[in-house]
């Protein structure tokens, strides 16, 4: 679940950042509700990436512990 949520947050962060830096306004859903600076969108991307990595590492750790992913 963390991985999926992290991926969605990454997409919103990168769309908002690219939209604000290279075009007139941010893209995605967040600019419709919040007026955030470009740095905040970059931070959202980083937070989403951290959540995605955390979810993937946790999933692999659980698989290794149960023996399902052991080779």
Buried (B, 14 or more C-beta within 10 A) or exposed (E): EBBEEBBBBBBBBBBBBBBBEEEEEBBBEBBEEEEBEBEBBBBBBEBBBBBBEEBEEEEEEEEEEEEEEEE
